Amino acid sequence: VSDLRPSTLPGSLDVSRSMFDLRSPPHRFMKRYDSVSSVPSSTSSRKDSQGSNRSLDTITLSGDERDFGRLNVKLCYVSSVEQIWITVLHCKDLTWPSSCGETPRICVKGILTLPRPVHFKSSAKEGCNDIEFMETFVFAIKLQSLQAVRLVFKIQTQTPRKKTIGECSLALRELSSEESNHWLDISPPSK
């Protein structure tokens, strides 16, 4: 269930809100969305194949109960050459499914949600508590085009198979020539 409170952001895109968890200061324009809310188990039960009632007490997920880690990125817009500079710094406290193994190879895929989306991807690093990427991506795009879109990051495993294990995003409404530092909370991938 998504938190469907009306957005106060003018001209915000109709993008799935389940991927946004943007509570990191000092960015006043960010709004937090919980992607999953608790299932009330008191009224939920079902019959299993033997006909006995089984309560759904075990389903107690909420957007805050599980920490998926945080992604640190820096952004800068160089207006003289109309370029956006995106630096993927590192990923802290990342969690991944046990099916991915103990030390999967992890990469960060970025998407600028323009009408013709711009994709980029970091190199793959060994999964650990603090994965350093330190990679900068530069794109020549007009500032007016960028201020109406989002920058989405998908955290992916490369081994044993390619799989998106988390995602986060931020609006580019306040891009400037002054480099900004962002800590983004990683959420489960949207279905």
Accessible surface in RSA format (square Angstrom, percent):
REM  Atomic radii and reference values for relative SASA: ProtOr
REM  Chains: A
REM  Algorithm: Lee & Richards
REM  Probe-radius: 1.40
REM  Slices: 20
REM RES _ NUM      All-atoms   Total-Side   Main-Chain    Non-polar    All polar
REM                ABS   REL    ABS   REL    ABS   REL    ABS   REL    ABS   REL
RES VAL A   1   141.33  93.0 101.62  92.0  39.70  95.7 112.71  97.9  28.61  77.6
RES SER A   2    44.82  37.9  31.42  41.9  13.40  30.9  10.67  22.7  34.15  47.8
RES ASP A   3    34.21  24.0  24.06  23.9  10.16  24.0  19.30  45.4  14.92  14.9
RES LEU A   4   130.61  72.7 103.75  74.2  26.86  67.5 105.81  74.3  24.80  66.7
RES ARG A   5   136.37  57.3 131.58  67.1   4.80  11.4  61.56  84.1  74.82  45.3
RES PRO A   6   114.64  83.6 102.35  93.3  12.29  44.7 110.54  91.3   4.10  25.5
RES SER A   7    31.03  26.2   5.92   7.9  25.11  57.9   5.45  11.6  25.58  35.8
RES THR A   8   115.85  82.4  88.74  90.0  27.11  64.6  77.11 103.6  38.75  58.6
RES LEU A   9    29.91  16.7  22.08  15.8   7.83  19.7  22.45  15.8   7.46  20.1
RES PRO A  10   107.38  78.3  88.27  80.5  19.10  69.4 100.23  82.7   7.15  44.4
RES GLY A  11    70.89  87.4   0.00   N/A  70.89  87.4  44.74 122.8  26.15  58.6
RES SER A  12    43.64  36.9  19.67  26.2  23.97  55.2   9.97  21.2  33.67  47.2
RES LEU A  13    77.38  43.1  60.80  43.5  16.58  41.7  62.76  44.1  14.62  39.3
RES ASP A  14   142.60  99.9 107.19 106.7  35.41  83.7  41.23  97.0 101.36 101.1
RES VAL A  15    35.78  23.5  27.60  25.0   8.19  19.7  32.72  28.4   3.06   8.3
RES SER A  16    59.01  49.9  38.55  51.4  20.46  47.1  40.82  86.9  18.20  25.5
RES ARG A  17    66.05  27.7  60.54  30.9   5.51  13.1   7.29  10.0  58.76  35.6
RES SER A  18    19.77  16.7  17.89  23.9   1.88   4.3  17.18  36.6   2.60   3.6
RES MET A  19    17.51   9.1  17.45  11.5   0.06   0.1  17.51  14.9   0.00   0.0
RES PHE A  20    11.69   5.9  11.56   7.2   0.14   0.4  11.56   7.0   0.14   0.4
RES ASP A  21    11.94   8.4  11.77  11.7   0.17   0.4   1.40   3.3  10.54  10.5
RES LEU A  22     5.18   2.9   3.57   2.6   1.62   4.1   3.97   2.8   1.21   3.3
RES ARG A  23   127.76  53.6 102.00  52.0  25.76  61.3  52.50  71.8  75.25  45.6
RES SER A  24    16.69  14.1  12.14  16.2   4.55  10.5   8.58  18.3   8.11  11.4
RES PRO A  25   114.33  83.3  95.18  86.8  19.14  69.6 101.19  83.5  13.14  81.7
RES PRO A  26    98.50  71.8  84.85  77.3  13.65  49.6  92.97  76.8   5.53  34.4
RES HIS A  27    26.76  14.6  17.57  12.2   9.19  23.5   9.53   9.8  17.23  20.1
RES ARG A  28   196.26  82.4 160.91  82.0  35.35  84.2  88.13 120.5 108.13  65.5
RES PHE A  29    21.73  10.9  13.49   8.4   8.24  21.4  20.83  12.6   0.90   2.6
RES MET A  30    25.23  13.1   1.50   1.0  23.73  56.5   3.57   3.0  21.66  28.7
RES LYS A  31    49.93  24.4  43.23  26.5   6.70  16.0  20.31  18.3  29.62  31.6
RES ARG A  32    54.37  22.8  47.65  24.3   6.71  16.0  37.35  51.1  17.01  10.3
RES TYR A  33    14.28   6.7  10.52   6.0   3.77   9.8   6.87   5.2   7.42   9.1
RES ASP A  34    47.45  33.2  43.38  43.2   4.07   9.6  10.87  25.6  36.58  36.5
RES SER A  35    20.48  17.3  10.96  14.6   9.53  21.9   7.60  16.2  12.88  18.0
RES VAL A  36    54.97  36.2  54.11  49.0   0.86   2.1  54.25  47.1   0.72   2.0
RES SER A  37    53.39  45.1  47.16  62.9   6.23  14.3  40.56  86.4  12.83  18.0
RES SER A  38    66.46  56.2  49.06  65.5  17.39  40.1  33.02  70.3  33.44  46.8
RES VAL A  39    59.00  38.8  51.78  46.9   7.23  17.4  52.63  45.7   6.37  17.3
RES PRO A  40    90.07  65.6  78.99  72.0  11.08  40.3  89.96  74.3   0.11   0.7
RES SER A  41    27.26  23.0  20.81  27.8   6.45  14.9   0.41   0.9  26.85  37.6
RES SER A  42   109.42  92.5  64.86  86.6  44.56 102.7  59.65 127.0  49.77  69.7
RES THR A  43   118.83  84.5  82.43  83.6  36.40  86.8  78.43 105.3  40.40  61.1
RES SER A  44    27.18  23.0  19.71  26.3   7.47  17.2  10.37  22.1  16.80  23.5
RES SER A  45    71.59  60.5  42.90  57.3  28.69  66.1  15.16  32.3  56.42  79.0
RES ARG A  46   130.29  54.7 122.78  62.6   7.52  17.9  51.38  70.2  78.91  47.8
RES LYS A  47   140.03  68.3 115.03  70.6  25.00  59.5  86.71  78.0  53.33  56.8
RES ASP A  48    36.50  25.6  23.61  23.5  12.88  30.5  12.29  28.9  24.21  24.1
RES SER A  49   110.22  93.1  62.13  82.9  48.10 110.8  58.25 124.0  51.97  72.8
RES GLN A  50   152.46  85.3 115.83  84.7  36.63  87.2  63.21 134.5  89.25  67.7
RES GLY A  51    38.92  48.0   0.00   N/A  38.92  48.0  25.12  68.9  13.80  30.9
RES SER A  52    61.64  52.1  53.84  71.8   7.81  18.0  48.13 102.5  13.51  18.9
RES ASN A  53   105.57  72.8  75.78  73.2  29.79  71.7  19.72  47.4  85.85  83.0
RES ARG A  54   113.60  47.7 110.62  56.4   2.98   7.1  52.86  72.2  60.74  36.8
RES SER A  55    53.71  45.4  34.82  46.5  18.89  43.5  31.39  66.8  22.32  31.3
RES LEU A  56    35.76  19.9  35.54  25.4   0.22   0.6  35.76  25.1   0.00   0.0
RES ASP A  57    84.12  58.9  75.92  75.6   8.20  19.4  31.97  75.2  52.15  52.0
RES THR A  58   127.54  90.7  98.17  99.5  29.38  70.0  86.46 116.1  41.08  62.1
RES ILE A  59    68.32  38.9  65.51  48.8   2.80   6.8  68.32  49.2   0.00   0.0
RES THR A  60    76.84  54.7  75.22  76.3   1.62   3.9  49.28  66.2  27.56  41.7
RES LEU A  61   109.56  61.0 108.82  77.9   0.74   1.9 108.82  76.4   0.74   2.0
RES SER A  62    30.71  25.9  21.85  29.2   8.86  20.4  15.03  32.0  15.68  22.0
RES GLY A  63    28.66  35.3   0.00   N/A  28.66  35.3   8.75  24.0  19.91  44.6
RES ASP A  64    92.77  65.0  63.50  63.2  29.26  69.2  33.14  78.0  59.63  59.5
RES GLU A  65   112.77  64.7  74.90  56.7  37.88  90.2  42.17  81.6  70.61  57.6
RES ARG A  66   122.85  51.6 111.85  57.0  11.00  26.2  45.03  61.5  77.81  47.2
RES ASP A  67    96.73  67.8  83.67  83.3  13.06  30.9  42.08  99.0  54.64  54.5
RES PHE A  68    24.34  12.2  22.83  14.1   1.51   3.9  22.83  13.8   1.51   4.3
RES GLY A  69     1.13   1.4   0.00   N/A   1.13   1.4   0.43   1.2   0.70   1.6
RES ARG A  70    86.55  36.3  86.55  44.1   0.00   0.0  21.87  29.9  64.67  39.2
RES LEU A  71     0.00   0.0   0.00   0.0   0.00   0.0   0.00   0.0   0.00   0.0
RES ASN A  72     6.27   4.3   6.27   6.1   0.00   0.0   0.00   0.0   6.27   6.1
RES VAL A  73     0.00   0.0   0.00   0.0   0.00   0.0   0.00   0.0   0.00   0.0
RES LYS A  74    64.30  31.4  63.59  39.0   0.71   1.7  14.39  13.0  49.90  53.2
RES LEU A  75     4.41   2.5   3.24   2.3   1.17   2.9   3.69   2.6   0.71   1.9
RES CYS A  76    21.09  15.9  20.95  23.4   0.13   0.3   4.69  11.9  16.39  17.7
RES TYR A  77     4.33   2.0   3.96   2.3   0.38   1.0   3.74   2.8   0.59   0.7
RES VAL A  78    48.91  32.2  47.35  42.9   1.56   3.8  48.91  42.5   0.00   0.0
RES SER A  79    75.18  63.5  62.48  83.4  12.70  29.3  32.67  69.6  42.51  59.6
RES SER A  80   102.89  86.9  60.48  80.7  42.42  97.7  58.16 123.8  44.74  62.7
RES VAL A  81    82.52  54.3  64.59  58.5  17.93  43.2  71.66  62.3  10.86  29.5
RES GLU A  82    69.24  39.8  69.24  52.4   0.00   0.0  20.71  40.1  48.52  39.6
RES GLN A  83    47.56  26.6  47.56  34.8   0.00   0.0   0.00   0.0  47.56  36.1
RES ILE A  84     0.00   0.0   0.00   0.0   0.00   0.0   0.00   0.0   0.00   0.0
RES TRP A  85   105.99  42.5 104.98  50.8   1.00   2.4 104.96  56.0   1.02   1.7
RES ILE A  86     0.00   0.0   0.00   0.0   0.00   0.0   0.00   0.0   0.00   0.0
RES THR A  87    21.77  15.5  21.77  22.1   0.00   0.0  13.03  17.5   8.74  13.2
RES VAL A  88     0.22   0.1   0.22   0.2   0.00   0.0   0.22   0.2   0.00   0.0
RES LEU A  89    22.07  12.3  22.07  15.8   0.00   0.0  22.07  15.5   0.00   0.0
RES HIS A  90    32.08  17.5  32.08  22.3   0.00   0.0  26.83  27.6   5.25   6.1
RES CYS A  91     0.00   0.0   0.00   0.0   0.00   0.0   0.00   0.0   0.00   0.0
RES LYS A  92    63.61  31.0  63.61  39.0   0.00   0.0  39.82  35.8  23.79  25.3
RES ASP A  93    63.46  44.5  57.24  57.0   6.22  14.7  18.31  43.1  45.15  45.0
RES LEU A  94    12.73   7.1   1.16   0.8  11.57  29.1   1.16   0.8  11.57  31.1
RES THR A  95    51.90  36.9  46.60  47.2   5.29  12.6  50.49  67.8   1.40   2.1
RES TRP A  96    50.57  20.3  31.69  15.3  18.88  44.3  25.09  13.4  25.48  41.3
RES PRO A  97    45.97  33.5  38.42  35.0   7.55  27.4  45.97  38.0   0.00   0.0
RES SER A  98   111.54  94.3  83.40 111.3  28.14  64.8  55.84 118.9  55.70  78.0
RES SER A  99    80.28  67.8  47.87  63.9  32.41  74.7  56.74 120.8  23.54  33.0
RES CYS A 100     6.55   5.0   4.00   4.5   2.56   6.0   0.58   1.5   5.98   6.4
RES GLY A 101    35.96  44.3   0.00   N/A  35.96  44.3  33.18  91.0   2.78   6.2
RES GLU A 102   160.43  92.1 141.33 106.9  19.10  45.5  59.61 115.3 100.82  82.3
RES THR A 103    79.13  56.3  61.75  62.6  17.39  41.4  34.38  46.2  44.76  67.7
RES PRO A 104     3.23   2.4   0.00   0.0   3.23  11.7   3.14   2.6   0.09   0.5
RES ARG A 105    99.12  41.6  99.12  50.5   0.00   0.0  28.38  38.8  70.74  42.9
RES ILE A 106     0.00   0.0   0.00   0.0   0.00   0.0   0.00   0.0   0.00   0.0
RES CYS A 107     0.90   0.7   0.90   1.0   0.00   0.0   0.77   1.9   0.13   0.1
RES VAL A 108     0.50   0.3   0.00   0.0   0.50   1.2   0.00   0.0   0.50   1.3
RES LYS A 109    57.01  27.8  57.01  35.0   0.00   0.0  11.88  10.7  45.13  48.1
RES GLY A 110     0.00   0.0   0.00   N/A   0.00   0.0   0.00   0.0   0.00   0.0
RES ILE A 111    21.59  12.3  21.59  16.1   0.00   0.0  21.59  15.5   0.00   0.0
RES LEU A 112     0.00   0.0   0.00   0.0   0.00   0.0   0.00   0.0   0.00   0.0
RES THR A 113    36.08  25.7  25.35  25.7  10.73  25.6  26.86  36.1   9.23  13.9
RES LEU A 114    21.60  12.0  16.28  11.6   5.32  13.4  16.32  11.5   5.28  14.2
RES PRO A 115   132.71  96.7  94.12  85.8  38.59 140.3 108.00  89.2  24.71 153.6
RES ARG A 116   210.92  88.6 202.73 103.3   8.19  19.5  78.77 107.7 132.15  80.1
RES PRO A 117    72.80  53.1  55.75  50.8  17.05  62.0  55.75  46.0  17.05 106.0
RES VAL A 118    36.14  23.8  32.47  29.4   3.67   8.8  36.14  31.4   0.00   0.0
RES HIS A 119   100.68  55.0  76.72  53.3  23.96  61.3  60.57  62.4  40.11  46.7
RES PHE A 120    17.52   8.8   6.76   4.2  10.76  28.0  17.42  10.6   0.10   0.3
RES LYS A 121    88.63  43.2  66.82  41.0  21.81  51.9  47.85  43.1  40.78  43.4
RES SER A 122     7.34   6.2   0.05   0.1   7.30  16.8   0.55   1.2   6.80   9.5
RES SER A 123    57.64  48.7  45.17  60.3  12.47  28.7  50.92 108.4   6.72   9.4
RES ALA A 124    30.29  27.9  17.68  27.3  12.62  28.7  17.68  24.9  12.62  33.4
RES LYS A 125    69.27  33.8  67.92  41.7   1.35   3.2  24.75  22.3  44.52  47.4
RES GLU A 126   102.31  58.7  95.03  71.9   7.28  17.3  19.91  38.5  82.40  67.3
RES GLY A 127     2.09   2.6   0.00   N/A   2.09   2.6   0.00   0.0   2.09   4.7
RES CYS A 128    61.17  46.3  52.66  58.7   8.51  20.0  38.77  98.2  22.40  24.1
RES ASN A 129   102.43  70.6  91.36  88.3  11.07  26.7  38.14  91.8  64.29  62.1
RES ASP A 130    56.45  39.5  42.32  42.1  14.13  33.4  18.80  44.2  37.65  37.6
RES ILE A 131     3.50   2.0   2.03   1.5   1.48   3.6   3.50   2.5   0.00   0.0
RES GLU A 132   102.39  58.8  92.11  69.7  10.28  24.5  26.79  51.8  75.60  61.7
RES PHE A 133     6.31   3.2   0.00   0.0   6.31  16.4   0.08   0.0   6.23  17.8
RES MET A 134   105.81  54.8  79.95  52.9  25.86  61.6  70.81  60.2  35.01  46.4
RES GLU A 135    41.28  23.7  37.45  28.3   3.83   9.1  26.52  51.3  14.76  12.0
RES THR A 136    65.75  46.8  35.89  36.4  29.86  71.2  19.55  26.3  46.20  69.8
RES PHE A 137    34.44  17.2  30.02  18.6   4.41  11.5  34.44  20.9   0.00   0.0
RES VAL A 138    60.69  39.9  34.58  31.3  26.11  62.9  34.58  30.0  26.11  70.8
RES PHE A 139    43.51  21.8  39.73  24.6   3.77   9.8  43.51  26.4   0.00   0.0
RES ALA A 140    81.44  74.9  48.10  74.2  33.35  75.9  49.10  69.1  32.35  85.7
RES ILE A 141    26.85  15.3  20.04  14.9   6.81  16.4  26.78  19.3   0.07   0.2
RES LYS A 142   110.94  54.1 107.16  65.8   3.77   9.0  74.93  67.4  36.01  38.4
RES LEU A 143    49.63  27.6  48.93  35.0   0.70   1.8  48.93  34.4   0.70   1.9
RES GLN A 144   130.70  73.1 117.48  85.9  13.21  31.5  65.72 139.9  64.98  49.3
RES SER A 145    49.73  42.0  37.35  49.8  12.38  28.5  18.95  40.3  30.78  43.1
RES LEU A 146     0.00   0.0   0.00   0.0   0.00   0.0   0.00   0.0   0.00   0.0
RES GLN A 147    65.35  36.5  58.90  43.0   6.45  15.4  12.93  27.5  52.42  39.8
RES ALA A 148    59.72  54.9  48.41  74.7  11.31  25.7  56.30  79.3   3.42   9.1
RES VAL A 149    10.13   6.7   6.93   6.3   3.19   7.7   7.75   6.7   2.37   6.4
RES ARG A 150    19.40   8.1  19.40   9.9   0.00   0.0   7.53  10.3  11.87   7.2
RES LEU A 151     0.00   0.0   0.00   0.0   0.00   0.0   0.00   0.0   0.00   0.0
RES VAL A 152     6.37   4.2   6.37   5.8   0.00   0.0   6.37   5.5   0.00   0.0
RES PHE A 153     0.00   0.0   0.00   0.0   0.00   0.0   0.00   0.0   0.00   0.0
RES LYS A 154    49.77  24.3  49.77  30.5   0.00   0.0  26.38  23.7  23.39  24.9
RES ILE A 155     0.00   0.0   0.00   0.0   0.00   0.0   0.00   0.0   0.00   0.0
RES GLN A 156    14.76   8.3  14.76  10.8   0.00   0.0   0.00   0.0  14.76  11.2
RES THR A 157     0.20   0.1   0.20   0.2   0.00   0.0   0.00   0.0   0.20   0.3
RES GLN A 158    49.67  27.8  33.36  24.4  16.31  38.8  12.20  26.0  37.47  28.4
RES THR A 159    61.72  43.9  61.71  62.6   0.01   0.0  56.90  76.4   4.82   7.3
RES PRO A 160    95.71  69.8  59.95  54.6  35.76 130.0  67.36  55.6  28.35 176.2
RES ARG A 161   150.80  63.3 145.46  74.2   5.34  12.7  64.23  87.8  86.57  52.5
RES LYS A 162   128.61  62.7 105.31  64.6  23.30  55.5  62.43  56.2  66.18  70.5
RES LYS A 163    65.98  32.2  59.09  36.3   6.89  16.4  43.91  39.5  22.08  23.5
RES THR A 164    36.43  25.9  25.65  26.0  10.79  25.7  13.45  18.1  22.98  34.7
RES ILE A 165     8.30   4.7   0.47   0.4   7.83  18.9   3.40   2.5   4.89  13.3
RES GLY A 166     0.12   0.1   0.00   N/A   0.12   0.1   0.12   0.3   0.00   0.0
RES GLU A 167     1.01   0.6   1.01   0.8   0.00   0.0   0.00   0.0   1.01   0.8
RES CYS A 168     0.00   0.0   0.00   0.0   0.00   0.0   0.00   0.0   0.00   0.0
RES SER A 169     0.00   0.0   0.00   0.0   0.00   0.0   0.00   0.0   0.00   0.0
RES LEU A 170     0.72   0.4   0.72   0.5   0.00   0.0   0.72   0.5   0.00   0.0
RES ALA A 171     5.77   5.3   3.96   6.1   1.81   4.1   3.96   5.6   1.81   4.8
RES LEU A 172     2.10   1.2   0.15   0.1   1.95   4.9   2.04   1.4   0.05   0.1
RES ARG A 173    60.12  25.2  51.19  26.1   8.93  21.3  35.67  48.7  24.46  14.8
RES GLU A 174    88.12  50.6  61.29  46.4  26.84  63.9  36.41  70.4  51.72  42.2
RES LEU A 175    16.83   9.4   2.76   2.0  14.06  35.4   6.73   4.7  10.09  27.2
RES SER A 176    54.41  46.0  44.22  59.0  10.19  23.5  40.15  85.5  14.27  20.0
RES SER A 177    84.33  71.3  63.73  85.1  20.60  47.4  28.84  61.4  55.49  77.7
RES GLU A 178   140.67  80.8 130.85  99.0   9.82  23.4  50.09  96.9  90.58  74.0
RES GLU A 179    97.82  56.2  73.19  55.4  24.62  58.6  21.22  41.1  76.59  62.5
RES SER A 180    35.73  30.2  30.09  40.2   5.65  13.0  28.81  61.3   6.93   9.7
RES ASN A 181    69.60  48.0  55.33  53.5  14.26  34.3  21.83  52.5  47.76  46.2
RES HIS A 182     7.47   4.1   5.85   4.1   1.62   4.1   7.06   7.3   0.41   0.5
RES TRP A 183    63.14  25.3  61.09  29.6   2.05   4.8  44.61  23.8  18.53  30.1
RES LEU A 184     0.50   0.3   0.37   0.3   0.13   0.3   0.50   0.3   0.00   0.0
RES ASP A 185    16.77  11.7  16.71  16.6   0.05   0.1   4.79  11.3  11.98  11.9
RES ILE A 186     8.07   4.6   0.37   0.3   7.70  18.6   0.37   0.3   7.70  20.9
RES SER A 187    10.12   8.5   8.47  11.3   1.65   3.8   3.76   8.0   6.36   8.9
RES PRO A 188    46.05  33.6  43.40  39.6   2.65   9.6  43.40  35.8   2.65  16.5
RES PRO A 189    40.65  29.6  35.47  32.3   5.18  18.8  35.47  29.3   5.18  32.2
RES SER A 190    41.72  35.3  17.14  22.9  24.58  56.6  10.34  22.0  31.37  44.0
RES LYS A 191   235.89 115.1 165.38 101.5  70.51 167.9 154.95 139.5  80.94  86.2
END  Absolute sums over single chains surface
CHAIN  1 A    10704.1       8545.3       2158.8       6009.7       4694.4
END  Absolute sums over all chains
TOTAL         10704.1       8545.3       2158.8       6009.7       4694.4
